[in-house]
Amino acid sequence: MPTLSRRDFGIQLTAAGLACASSVRAETATFKLGCITANDAAKYGQFAQYIGRKPDLAVLYFNQSAPDALWSSVPWLCNLAAGFIRQGAQVLWSVPCPGFRQHEAIVSGHWDSQYRNLFKSILAASPSGSADISVRLPWEFNLPQQENAAFDKSGKFDADLFVQSFRHLAGLARSVSPRFRRIWCPNACTNSLDPALCWPGAEFVEVVAQDFYLQTAWNKPGAFTWFRDEARGLNWGRDFAARQNRPYGLSEWGMDSDAFLADFVAASAWLKALGQSLDHHCWWDRPEVTDCRISDGTNPALAAEFKRQWG
């Protein structure tokens, strides 16, 4: 099994006040609920058993640590996806850069044959028909520790280069199949680069998404308000998607302690208030980087509330 890489260490924040929010279940759900279980189909089944229904989406990850690691992980992950699909899940495929500082190589076409093979392999692994296939192209590009960071070869942030790179990959995906539904997904908040500068244009994107975590190493209870209201925070992502006439998603989110229970209630209310504009949200149910597991009782208060809100 390839070694998977996913880095999202966050930034140190000052906690803000937390507004009380209703936890009333949404009456009509058109969004897709997803879970992230370390590419482990058995743990997807565990999550389904815990919540009392099968999550609509399973978020899967290729190995993004280096070029050879990424290309060798393609057949492995596409074979593994069958275990999720057999259980009724749709796959949200996370398609990364082949390691750090690869955007010039992507734009130049250096990796075109490998990416075409990747998209063809995803297509072949997906159920036949005309249903959309969700692909999240290089995500969290505004985080310097992320392999997908919008760096040039010298290690400097270059938003224009990232835009060219994203457009190139988006075009390759659609050259393989019109079924590919392309997701643009910065990390929530400004971080090290204004994500607005990295927007490739609505013609290259079907869904605007963000990733969002609360972590005890960096955040205090009540920090949801800060993430919601920061200049490029969750409210900005919601409004930006609406301006582009695109649905909104949280492709990754999680909280690593029951101390964030009130934040979770507030975040759930925020998601439900999106109504028909919410496309998907996917919970990080794995221990790596930040342990947000709920399906195995690791964070029991969050687990009970998540099931109440979204089960």
N, C-alpha and C positions, 0 to 999 in steps of 0.2 A: 504494500500500500504506500503511495507517495506521502511524503510529509507535507501537510497542509500549512499554509501560512495565512494569518489574518491578524493585522496589527491595528489597534485602535485604542491607544492608551489615554486619550482624552486630554483635557487641559484643566489646570487648577482654577476653581471658581469660588466666588463668594456667594453663599446661600442667600436667596431672596425670600420674601414672604410667600406663603402658599395660599392661594385662594381656594375656598371650599368648593367642591363640585359634586354634582349628582352622579350616581353610579347606575342610573336607570338603564336597563338593557335596550338597545336599539330595536325597534319593532320590526323594521324591514331592512334586512342586510343585503346589499348588492356587492359589497366588497369581498375580497378573499382573505381569509385568515391563514397565516402561515407559521411554520415553526422551523427552527434552525437546529439541527441535531447532529452536527459534526459528520455529515455525509453518511449517517448510520440509519439504515432503514428500520432496524429493530427499535431504535429509540424514537423514530417517527411513530411507530406503532404504540410505544409506551406513552408518548404524548397524547395520541388519539384516545387511548384507554383512560388516561387521567382526565382529559377534558370532556369526555363523553361523546365525542364525534371526531370524524376524520378532518384534520386541517386541510383546507383547500390546496395550500401551497407547501412545497418543501424547497427550501433554498439550498442549492448545492454549489460547491466551490471547487474549481480546478486549482492545481498547485501554481502559485504565482511567484515562487521564490527565485526562479531563474528560467531562461528559455528552455533548456532541455527538460527541466522539471515540468513546465507547463505542457509542452507537446507530448511528453510521455504519459501525462495524467489524463489525456483526452479519452483514449479507449477505456481506461480504468473507470473513470467517472461515468461515461456513457453506459457502460455495462452495469455499473452499480445503480444507475437511475431506474433500471427496470424494477428493482425492489420497492421503490417508492410508488412507481406508476401502478404496479400490481395492487397496491393497497388503496388506490383511488386518488393519489396526489397528482396535482400538476406540478411540474418543476419550474422553479425560477432559477435560471442558470446565471451564475455570476462569472462573467468573462473578463479576465484581468489583463493587465500588461504582463509581458514575460519578464518580470523582475523590474528593478529600479531603472530609471533614466532611459526608457525605451521609446519615448514618443517620437524622436527623430527617425528611428528605425521603422516605426509603424507608418509614419507619414511617407517615407521614401518607398514603401512597398516591400521592404526587406523581408517581412514576415507574412506577406500576402498568402502564399501557398499554405502555410501552416494554419493561418486563421480561416481560410476557406475550408480546409479539412476539418477544423474545429466546428465550424457552423454546419457543415454537411453531416458531421457525426452527431451533433445535437438533433438535427432534423431527422436522421435515421433512427435515433433513439426515442423520438417522440411518437405518440400515437398518430396513425395516419389520419388524413382528413384535412379540414381547412381551419381548425382551431388555432388561435394565436399561440405562439411560443415566446415566453417572456425571457429576454436576455438583458441582464444588467451589465452594461459596458463599463469600463474602468471607473470604479466608484471611490468615494472618500478621497478624491484627488486634491482636496484642500488640507490634507494632513501630511506633514513631512515624513512621518514614520511609515506611511503606507506605500507599498510598491507601486501603486497606481498614481502617486503624487505627480502633480503637473510640473515636473522638473525637466529642464533641458539636460544635455549631456554633461554640463558642468555642475549640475546640482542646484541651479537657480530656478525659482518658479517662473514659468512662462505660460500665461493663460492663453495667448494666441496659439502657441504650439499645441496645447492640450485640445483646443477647439478643432484644429486641423486633424489631430490624431483621432478624436472621437468621431468626427465626420467620416474619416477614412474607414474606421471599423464599422460604423453604422451602414455605410455604403456596401461594404463587403458582406455584411449580414443579409441585407436585402437583395444583393446579387445572387445569393444562394436560394433564398425563399422570401416571398412577401409575407409569410406567416410570422416572421420575427417581429416581436413587439419590443422596442428598444427603450430601456429605462436609463435616465440620467439621474445620478444619485450622489450629491455631495454629502459630506458629514454635516450635521446640523450645526449652525453658527459659523462665524467667519473663520475661526481658527487661523491658519497661516496664509490664506489666500481668499479673497472675496469670491465666492462661487459664482456670483452673477457675471463676473468677467469670463467665466468658462462656459457660458451657455452656447451650445452649437447651433441653435436655431430649431424652431418647432418642427421643421421638415425632417429633422433627423431623430426626433424623440416622440414616443407615444405616451410615456408616463414620466412625470417629474416626481422624484422621491428624495428622501433624506434617510440618514442613519442617526440614531439618538440613543445614548446610554447615560444612566446615572450610576456612578461608581463610588464606593465609600473611600477609595484612595484619593479621590479628587473632589467629591461633592458632599455636601451636607443635606440632610432632609430639608425640603423646601426649594431645591434648586430647579425643579421643573419650571418655575416661573421665569427664571433667567433664560433657560433654553427656549422657552416659548417666545419671549419678548426681545431677545438679542437681535441686533440689526439684520442678521442673516439666520435667525432662529426658525422655529417651527411655524410661527405665524407668517414669516416672510415666505417660507417654502410653500405654504398653502396658497398665499396670495399670488406668488409668482406662477404657480401652476394654473391658477384661474386666469391670469392675464395671458398666458400662452394657450388657453383653451385646452388644457390637458388635465387629466385626473391626477390625483396626488396619492403617494404611498409612503409608508415607513418600511423600507425593505429590511432594515434591522432595527430592533430596539430591545432594550432590556434594562433591568435594575438588579443590582447584586446584593440587596439586603432588604429584609422586612422593614428596616427603618424608613424605607422609601414608600411605605404603603399609601400614605396620603398623596404623594406625588403620582403614584400609579393610578389612584382614583381620579385625580385631576387630569392626567394624560389620557385616560380612557374616555372621560367626558369630552375632552378636546377632540379626540378622534371621532366620537359619535356625532359631534356637532358638525363634522364635515359633510355628513349626509351622503348624497349621491356622488359627490366629488371624490370620496375615498375609494381608491382602487384596491389597496391591499395593506396589511400590516403583518409583520413577521417577527416573532419573539425568539431571542437568542437563548435557547435551552441547552447550553453547553458550558463547560467550566473554563475553557481556554480564555485567556486575556482578562475576562471578567465573568465571574461565576453567577449567571442569572438563571440557573436551573430552577424549574418549578415542578416539572413532571415527576421528579423523584422525591419531592418533599424537602429539598435543600433550603428553600425559602418558603416555609409553610403558609405564612400569612399572605404573601404575594400569590402563592399557588391557589389558595382558596378564593381570593378576590378575582384573580384572572378567570378562574372557572365560572364564577358568578357573573362576571361582566361579559365574557366572550364564549362561554360554553353553550 
